[in-house]
Amino acid sequence: MTDTDHAARGDHQPTAVLLQHIEALRGALAHAVRLLSHSAGREAADHPDHAERLMTTAVHLTDLIARTAPAGPAAPSR
């Protein structure tokens, strides 16, 4: 049964599956951020321009992860 079939029946299963997929993508992006940050640190001394590009990408991905966070209780303020 396709997502369209589920939606036509009023079944909310596709939403749950979609949320699981989004969470998996967010996890993969978080892993990529860690790898980019680590690589930037290693490159900083010898290739500062390359390190800066890596960190810019890591920041962009971090912002993307934050924008796709599921709605829920507000995070505690620091």
Contact map, one row per residue, 1 for C-alpha under 8 A:
111011000000000000000000000000000000000000000000000000000000000000000000000000
111111000000000000000000000000000000000000000000000000000000000000000000000000
111111100000010000000000000000000000000000000000000000000000000000000000000000
011111110000000000000000000000000000000000000000000000000000000000000000000000
111111111000000000000000000000000000000000000000000000000000000000000000000000
111111111111110000000000000000000000000000000000000000000000000000000000000000
001111111111010000000000000000000000000000000000000000000000000000000000000000
000111111110000000000000000000000000000000000000000000000000000000000000000000
000011111110000000000000000000000000000000000000000000000000000000000000000000
000001111111000000000000000000000000000000000000000000000000000000000000000000
000001111111110000000000000000000000000000000000000000000000000000000000000000
000001100111111100000000000000000000000000000000000000000000000000000000000000
000001000011111110000000000000000000000000000000000000000000000000000000000000
001001100011111111000000000000000000000000000000000000000000000000000000000000
000000000001111111100000000000000000000000000000000000000000000000000000000000
000000000001111111110000000000000000000000000000000000000000000000000000000000
000000000000111111111000000000000000000000000000000000000000000000000000000000
000000000000011111111100000000000000000000000000000000000000000000000000000000
000000000000001111111110000000000000000000000000000000000000000000000000000000
000000000000000111111111000000000000000000000000000000000000000000000000000000
000000000000000011111111100000000000000000000000000000000000000000000000000000
000000000000000001111111110000000000000000000000000000000000000000000000000000
000000000000000000111111111000000000000000000000000000000000000000000000000000
000000000000000000011111111100000000000000000000000000000000000000000000000000
000000000000000000001111111110000000000000000000000000000000000000000000000000
000000000000000000000111111111000000000000000000000000000000000010010000000000
000000000000000000000011111111100000000000000000000000000000000000000000000000
000000000000000000000001111111110000000000000000000000000000000000000000000000
000000000000000000000000111111111000000000000000000000000000110010000000000000
000000000000000000000000011111111100000000000000000000000000110010000000000000
000000000000000000000000001111111110000000000000000000000000000000000000000000
000000000000000000000000000111111111000000000000000000000100000000000000000000
000000000000000000000000000011111111100000000000000000000110110000000000000000
000000000000000000000000000001111111110000000000000000000100000000000000000000
000000000000000000000000000000111111111000000000000000000000000000000000000000
000000000000000000000000000000011111111100000000000001101100000000000000000000
000000000000000000000000000000001111111110000000000001100100000000000000000000
000000000000000000000000000000000111111111000000000000000000000000000000000000
000000000000000000000000000000000011111111100000001001000000000000000000000000
000000000000000000000000000000000001111111110000011101100000000000000000000000
000000000000000000000000000000000000111111110000001000000000000000000000000000
000000000000000000000000000000000000011111111000001000000000000000000000000000
000000000000000000000000000000000000001111111111011000000000000000000000000000
000000000000000000000000000000000000000111111111111100000000000000000000000000
000000000000000000000000000000000000000001111111000000000000000000000000000000
000000000000000000000000000000000000000000111111000000000000000000000000000000
000000000000000000000000000000000000000000111111111000000000000000000000000000
000000000000000000000000000000000000000000111111111100000000000000000000000000
000000000000000000000000000000000000000000010011111110000000000000000000000000
000000000000000000000000000000000000000100110011111111000000000000000000000000
000000000000000000000000000000000000001111110011111111100000000000000000000000
000000000000000000000000000000000000000100010001111111110000000000000000000000
000000000000000000000000000000000000000000000000111111111000000000000000000000
000000000000000000000000000000000001101100000000011111111100000000000000000000
000000000000000000000000000000000001100100000000001111111110000000000000000000
000000000000000000000000000000000000000000000000000111111111000000000000000000
000000000000000000000000000000000001000000000000000011111111100000000000000000
000000000000000000000000000000011101100000000000000001111111110000000000000000
000000000000000000000000000000001000000000000000000000111111111000000000000000
000000000000000000000000000000000000000000000000000000011111111100000000000000
000000000000000000000000000011001000000000000000000000001111111110000000000000
000000000000000000000000000011001000000000000000000000000111111111000000000000
000000000000000000000000000000000000000000000000000000000011111111100000000000
000000000000000000000000000000000000000000000000000000000001111111110000000000
000000000000000000000000010011000000000000000000000000000000111111111000000000
000000000000000000000000000000000000000000000000000000000000011111111000000000
000000000000000000000000000000000000000000000000000000000000001111111000000000
000000000000000000000000010000000000000000000000000000000000000111111100000000
000000000000000000000000000000000000000000000000000000000000000011111110000000
000000000000000000000000000000000000000000000000000000000000000000011111000000
000000000000000000000000000000000000000000000000000000000000000000001111100000
000000000000000000000000000000000000000000000000000000000000000000000111110000
000000000000000000000000000000000000000000000000000000000000000000000011111000
000000000000000000000000000000000000000000000000000000000000000000000001111100
000000000000000000000000000000000000000000000000000000000000000000000000111110
000000000000000000000000000000000000000000000000000000000000000000000000011111
000000000000000000000000000000000000000000000000000000000000000000000000001111
000000000000000000000000000000000000000000000000000000000000000000000000000111
